[in-house]
């Protein structure tokens, strides 16, 4: 049974109504690694609803959190003064608007592209609107219990003057301070300059520390399930303290949960927005089909890390997904893989079988043809596709866009090529002339189809006792100026036969 269905069955044992939560601090570009959390949550929402429950997905934007430092992608001259201030109160890196929305808006657009439409919770506004007030009051009234839980569970000693609130200084920076007085809703503290500052807790002047903020959100939103990263799941970590806070102070049970592993950028390690080691979700969806992005998350168990290679590995991932699609419709897919395919669909439905759109062939055609119409005409001529439905046409155009973006950003050099307008230089000797003649005669005599062209090179090998790879090499050199290239049978079939013959002739009759 697929992991999402296992979790859904467990949730439904406790009732039909469920709130599935996910969230992030929008401190920088929201990357593919962060997509694992919300896609995991979305899979469980879909499974609960598929089984007759009623689940909704909420996404919490933790924009009340502070800017912790000037990250590598920020201008130090501009942002040094904003370190420590809530993300919602900081200007965007470019244009108008706030820092948090600058990163959240493209992320939510990316989510729509993979079929996710969460109810968005603006954490900063929740504080401002007083929605945290009941939880804040309960924690303040039980601050000694909160302290005991945090110290006992985490094993860390809190400062003697600890107070369960992150104060907001008179310059807008979230800070620690020495408590002077507290009486709901006001707290007075002394800042590091010795000045007394008053915060109104009911209006979100400051915020709860993370280990108290998280369980408060569970209570406020009625969260019954949350997926979170392994950093929160360590012994004595924020989940361990959170479940004690919500039980012992907020009088509610902690949500069911699942712990997910990181997505590693191949050769670099785990993705992190703050270090710049990441590919944004928006960028990823410009160069990879959305159903493939979903499948990358749906196929493995959440506790297995994913090594993501945006280069050749992405091409291989699309191939694997396309093979799974074929197996699914032939009913040859293994049970978990079949369910992963179902959960990978952008629209939460399974369409009738559609034509397979050969991705590697598209990579070849995008580089050798001018525009979508020529690509489609060539695919029809070579027998790769027939007349396209509206869905198939939309999918094909989308994949062409993805490939163009991938070729411009992440594709390895050995995948990229260009048909040379002028014949490239070729070192000619008698042996090469002989092979050029053999190629010309063979190309002239065969049917101009991918299979015939492919087979012809091995027929030359057998007839002339010459390895086929030597003929391949010559053909690549005279067409694209490289010793290797795309699958030659299909590639040559997409080019006019006369062009290939004339190019061979150019070296035989200079």
C-alpha positions in Angstrom: 0.0 0.0 0.0 1.3 3.5 -0.9 2.5 5.5 2.1 -0.1 8.2 1.5 -2.9 5.6 1.8 -1.3 4.2 4.9 -1.4 7.6 6.6 -4.9 8.3 5.3 -6.3 5.0 6.8 -4.8 5.9 10.2 -6.3 9.4 10.1 -9.7 8.1 9.2 -9.7 5.9 12.2 -10.0 9.1 14.3 -12.7 10.7 12.2 -13.5 12.0 8.8 -12.7 15.7 9.2 -9.0 16.6 8.8 -6.8 19.7 8.5 -3.5 18.9 6.9 -0.8 21.5 7.5 2.3 22.6 5.7 4.4 25.8 5.9 7.6 27.7 5.4 9.5 30.8 6.5 9.8 32.8 3.2 13.4 33.9 3.9 14.5 33.4 0.3 13.5 31.6 -3.0 11.3 28.7 -2.1 13.1 25.7 -3.6 12.3 22.2 -4.8 13.4 20.7 -1.4 10.6 22.7 0.3 8.1 21.3 -2.3 8.6 17.9 -0.8 6.7 19.0 2.4 3.6 20.4 0.7 3.5 17.7 -2.0 3.6 15.1 0.8 0.8 16.9 2.5 -1.2 17.2 -0.7 -0.9 13.5 -1.4 -2.4 12.7 2.0 -5.2 15.2 1.5 -6.0 13.5 -1.8 -5.9 10.1 -0.3 -8.2 11.0 2.7 -10.7 12.5 0.3 -10.5 9.6 -2.0 -11.3 7.3 0.8 -14.4 9.2 1.8 -13.0 11.7 4.3 -13.0 15.5 4.2 -9.5 16.9 4.4 -8.3 20.4 3.5 -4.8 21.7 3.1 -3.6 24.8 4.9 -0.3 26.4 4.1 1.2 28.6 6.8 3.5 31.4 5.7 5.7 32.1 8.7 6.2 35.7 7.7 6.2 36.9 11.3 9.7 35.4 11.6 12.7 37.7 11.4 15.3 38.1 8.7 18.1 36.3 10.4 21.0 37.7 8.4 21.8 39.2 5.0 21.8 36.2 2.8 24.2 35.8 -0.2 21.5 36.8 -2.7 20.7 40.1 -0.9 22.4 43.5 -1.1 24.2 44.0 2.2 23.9 47.8 1.9 20.2 47.6 1.7 19.3 44.8 4.1 21.8 45.1 6.9 19.4 47.5 8.7 16.5 45.0 8.4 18.1 42.0 10.0 15.9 40.9 12.9 12.7 42.5 11.6 9.6 40.4 10.6 9.8 39.4 7.0 6.3 40.9 6.4 7.7 44.4 7.4 10.7 44.4 5.1 10.7 45.7 1.5 11.0 43.4 -1.4 14.4 42.9 -3.0 12.9 44.3 -6.2 9.9 46.4 -7.0 7.1 47.3 -4.6 5.7 45.1 -1.9 7.0 43.2 1.0 9.9 40.8 1.3 7.7 37.8 2.2 5.3 38.2 -0.7 8.2 38.7 -3.1 9.1 35.0 -2.5 5.7 33.6 -1.7 3.8 34.8 -4.8 6.0 32.9 -7.3 5.9 29.9 -5.1 2.1 29.8 -4.9 2.0 30.2 -8.7 4.3 27.2 -8.9 2.0 25.3 -6.6 -1.0 25.9 -9.0 1.1 24.4 -11.8 1.4 21.2 -9.8 -2.3 21.2 -8.9 -2.1 22.4 -5.3 -4.5 25.1 -4.1 -4.0 25.4 -0.3 -5.8 27.7 2.1 -3.0 30.2 2.9 -2.5 31.3 6.5 -0.7 34.6 6.9 1.0 34.0 10.3 2.0 37.7 10.7 -1.6 38.8 10.1 -2.9 36.1 12.5 -0.8 37.7 15.3 -2.1 41.2 14.3 -5.7 40.0 14.2 -5.5 38.5 17.7 -6.0 34.9 16.5 -3.1 33.8 18.7 -4.5 35.5 21.8 -6.1 32.5 23.5 -2.9 30.5 23.1 -0.7 33.3 24.1 -2.8 33.8 27.3 -2.6 30.1 28.2 1.1 30.0 27.7 1.7 33.2 29.8 -0.5 31.8 32.6 1.5 28.6 32.5 4.9 30.0 31.8 6.6 28.0 34.5 5.1 24.8 33.0 6.3 25.9 29.5 9.8 26.5 30.9 9.9 23.1 32.6 8.8 21.4 29.4 11.3 23.2 27.2 14.2 22.5 29.6 13.3 18.9 30.4 12.5 17.7 26.9 15.2 19.6 25.0 17.9 19.2 27.8 18.8 22.8 27.5 18.9 25.4 30.3 16.9 28.5 29.6 18.2 31.9 30.8 17.2 32.9 34.3 15.2 35.9 32.9 13.5 33.8 30.2 10.0 34.9 29.2 7.8 33.0 26.7 7.8 35.9 24.2 10.1 37.3 21.5 10.0 41.0 22.2 9.7 43.7 19.5 12.2 46.5 20.1 11.3 50.2 19.4 13.3 49.9 16.1 11.1 47.1 14.9 13.7 44.3 15.6 12.6 41.1 17.3 14.9 40.6 20.3 15.4 39.2 23.7 15.1 41.5 26.7 14.7 41.7 30.5 11.1 41.4 31.6 10.0 44.3 33.8 6.2 43.7 33.9 3.5 41.7 32.3 -0.3 42.2 32.5 -2.3 41.0 29.6 -2.1 42.3 27.0 1.0 44.4 27.7 4.5 43.4 28.5 7.2 45.8 29.4 10.9 44.9 28.9 14.2 46.5 29.1 16.2 46.4 25.8 20.0 46.1 25.5 20.3 49.9 25.7 18.6 50.0 29.0 15.4 51.5 27.6 11.9 50.4 28.6 9.7 49.2 25.7 6.1 48.1 25.9 4.6 45.4 23.6 0.9 44.8 23.1 0.7 41.0 22.7 -2.8 41.1 21.5 -1.7 43.1 18.4 1.2 41.0 17.5 4.0 43.2 18.8 6.5 40.5 18.9 5.7 36.8 18.7 5.9 33.5 20.4 9.2 31.6 20.2 9.2 28.9 17.5 8.8 26.0 20.0 5.6 27.7 21.4 4.4 29.2 18.1 4.2 25.8 16.3 1.9 24.0 18.8 -0.2 27.1 19.0 -0.8 27.0 15.3 -1.9 23.3 15.7 -4.5 24.4 18.2 -5.7 27.5 16.4 -6.1 25.8 13.0 -7.2 22.4 14.3 -4.4 20.6 12.6 -4.7 16.8 12.6 -1.7 16.0 10.4 1.6 17.6 9.5 4.6 16.5 7.5 7.9 18.0 8.6 11.6 17.7 8.0 13.9 15.5 10.1 15.5 18.6 11.8 12.2 19.0 13.8 12.0 15.3 14.6 15.3 14.9 16.5 15.1 13.7 20.1 14.3 16.7 22.2 13.6 18.7 19.1 10.7 21.1 18.4 8.1 18.3 17.8 8.9 16.6 21.1 8.5 19.9 23.0 5.5 20.9 20.8 3.5 17.8 21.7 4.0 18.4 25.4 3.1 22.1 25.1 -0.2 21.3 23.2 -1.1 18.5 25.6 -0.2 20.1 29.0 -0.9 23.8 28.3 -3.2 24.1 25.3 -5.4 21.0 26.1 -5.3 19.3 22.8 -3.6 16.3 21.2 -0.7 16.8 18.8 -1.4 16.1 15.1 -0.4 12.8 13.4 2.7 13.4 11.5 5.3 12.0 9.0 8.9 12.9 8.8 10.5 13.5 5.4 14.1 13.5 4.3 15.8 16.2 2.4 16.1 16.6 -1.4 19.8 16.9 -2.2 21.2 18.7 -5.1 23.4 16.1 -6.7 27.1 16.8 -5.9 26.3 19.7 -3.5 24.1 18.4 -0.6 20.8 19.5 0.8 19.1 22.5 -0.7 18.9 25.6 1.4 17.5 29.0 0.3 19.7 30.9 2.8 22.9 29.6 1.2 21.8 30.0 -2.3 22.3 26.2 -2.8 18.9 25.6 -4.4 16.8 25.6 -7.5 13.6 27.5 -6.9 10.3 25.7 -7.3 9.3 28.3 -9.9 12.5 27.7 -11.9 12.2 23.9 -11.6 8.7 24.0 -13.1 9.9 26.0 -16.0 12.2 23.1 -17.1 10.4 20.0 -15.9 6.9 18.7 -16.5 4.8 19.2 -13.4 3.6 15.6 -13.3 7.2 14.5 -13.1 7.9 16.9 -10.2 5.0 15.4 -8.4 6.2 11.8 -9.2 9.7 12.5 -7.8 8.0 13.1 -4.4 5.2 10.5 -4.7 7.4 7.5 -5.7 9.8 7.1 -2.8 9.0 6.7 0.9 9.1 10.2 2.6 11.9 9.0 4.9 14.2 8.3 1.9 16.3 11.2 0.7 16.2 12.2 -2.9 19.3 13.0 -4.9 18.1 15.4 -7.6 20.2 16.0 -10.7 18.8 18.9 -12.7 21.1 17.9 -15.7 21.0 14.5 -17.3 19.2 13.1 -14.3 16.1 15.2 -15.0 16.0 13.7 -18.5 16.2 10.2 -17.0 13.5 11.0 -14.6 11.1 12.0 -17.3 11.9 8.8 -19.2 11.1 6.8 -16.0 7.9 8.6 -15.5 6.8 8.0 -19.2 7.6 4.3 -18.9 5.5 4.1 -15.7 2.7 5.8 -17.5 2.8 3.2 -20.3 3.0 0.4 -17.7 0.1 1.9 -15.8 -2.3 1.8 -18.7 -1.1 -1.7 -19.6 -1.8 -2.6 -15.9 1.8 -3.8 -15.6 2.8 -1.3 -12.9 3.5 -2.5 -9.4 0.9 -1.5 -6.9 2.8 1.3 -5.1 4.1 2.6 -8.4 0.7 2.7 -9.9 -0.6 4.6 -6.9 2.3 7.0 -7.2 1.4 7.6 -10.8 -2.2 8.4 -9.8 -1.1 10.8 -7.2 1.3 12.5 -9.7 -1.5 13.8 -11.9 -1.8 17.6 -11.8 -5.6 17.4 -11.9 -6.8 14.9 -9.4 -8.2 12.5 -11.9 -7.0 9.8 -14.3 -7.5 10.5 -18.0 -7.9 7.9 -20.7 -4.6 6.7 -22.1 -3.0 9.4 -24.3 -0.2 9.2 -26.9 3.3 8.9 -25.5 5.3 12.0 -26.3 8.9 10.9 -26.7 10.8 13.3 -24.5 14.4 12.6 -25.7 13.1 12.9 -29.3 11.7 16.3 -28.3 15.1 17.3 -26.9 16.5 16.6 -30.3 13.7 18.3 -32.2 13.8 21.5 -30.1 17.4 21.9 -31.2 17.0 21.1 -34.8 13.6 22.6 -35.8 12.2 26.1 -35.9 9.1 26.3 -33.7 6.4 24.0 -32.4 4.7 23.5 -35.7 7.8 22.1 -37.3 8.3 19.8 -34.3 4.8 18.5 -34.5 5.0 18.0 -38.3 8.2 16.0 -37.9 6.8 13.8 -35.1 3.9 13.0 -37.4 6.1 12.3 -40.4 8.3 10.0 -38.4 5.3 8.1 -37.0 6.0 9.2 -33.4 2.5 10.7 -33.0 -0.8 10.9 -34.7 -3.5 13.6 -34.5 -3.4 15.2 -31.1 -6.3 15.7 -28.7 -6.5 19.1 -27.0 -5.0 17.6 -23.8 -2.1 15.9 -25.8 -1.5 19.2 -27.7 -1.3 21.2 -24.4 1.0 18.6 -22.9 3.3 18.6 -25.9 3.6 22.4 -26.0 4.3 22.5 -22.3 7.0 19.9 -22.6 8.6 21.9 -25.5 8.7 25.0 -23.3 10.3 23.0 -20.4 13.0 21.5 -22.7 13.9 25.0 -24.1 14.4 26.3 -20.6 16.3 23.2 -19.5 18.6 23.5 -22.5 19.4 27.1 -21.6 20.0 26.4 -17.9 20.9 22.9 -16.8 21.4 20.6 -19.7 24.9 19.2 -19.9 27.0 20.2 -22.9 27.0 16.7 -24.4 23.3 16.9 -24.9 23.3 20.2 -26.6 24.0 20.5 -30.4 23.4 22.7 -33.4 23.0 21.7 -37.0 25.9 23.4 -38.8 24.9 25.6 -41.7 28.3 25.2 -43.3 30.1 21.9 -43.5 32.5 21.6 -40.5 36.2 20.9 -41.1 37.0 17.2 -41.3 40.4 15.6 -41.6 40.2 13.6 -44.8 42.3 10.6 -45.8 41.6 7.7 -48.1 40.0 5.7 -45.3 37.6 8.5 -44.5 36.8 9.0 -48.2 36.0 5.3 -48.4 33.6 5.5 -45.4 32.0 8.7 -46.8 31.3 6.9 -50.1 29.8 3.9 -48.2 27.6 6.2 -46.2 26.4 8.1 -49.2 25.5 5.0 -51.2 23.8 3.5 -48.2 21.8 6.6 -47.4 20.7 6.9 -51.0 19.4 3.3 -51.0 17.3 3.2 -47.9 13.8 4.2 -46.8 14.1 7.5 -44.9 12.7 6.3 -41.5 14.3 6.1 -38.1 14.5 2.3 -38.1 15.9 2.0 -41.6 18.6 4.6 -40.9 19.5 3.0 -37.6 19.8 -0.4 -39.1 21.8 0.8 -42.0 24.8 1.6 -39.9 25.0 -2.0 -38.6 24.5 -3.3 -42.2 27.6 -1.2 -43.1 29.4 -2.7 -40.1 28.6 -6.2 -41.2 29.4 -5.7 -44.9 32.6 -3.8 -44.5 33.9 -5.2 -41.2 34.1 -1.7 -39.8 32.6 -0.8 -36.4 29.3 1.0 -36.7 30.6 3.7 -34.2 33.1 4.8 -36.9 30.2 5.6 -39.2 28.3 7.3 -36.4 31.3 9.5 -35.6 31.7 10.7 -39.2 28.0 11.5 -39.5 27.9 13.4 -36.3 31.0 15.4 -37.3 29.7 16.5 -40.7 26.2 17.4 -39.4 26.7 18.9 -35.9 30.5 19.3 -35.7 30.8 16.9 -32.7 31.8 13.3 -32.3 28.7 12.4 -30.4 25.1 13.5 -30.5 21.4 12.5 -30.3 20.1 9.1 -31.3 21.2 9.0 -34.9 18.4 7.1 -36.5 15.7 9.4 -35.3 17.8 12.5 -35.7 18.7 11.9 -39.3 15.1 11.0 -40.1 14.0 14.5 -38.9 16.3 16.1 -41.4 15.7 16.1 -45.2 17.4 13.2 -46.9 18.7 15.6 -49.6 20.4 17.7 -47.0 22.3 14.6 -45.6 23.3 13.4 -49.1 24.5 16.9 -50.1 26.5 17.2 -46.9 28.2 13.9 -47.6 28.8 15.0 -51.2 30.5 18.2 -50.0 33.4 16.2 -48.6 33.6 13.9 -51.7 33.4 16.6 -54.3 34.8 19.7 -52.6 
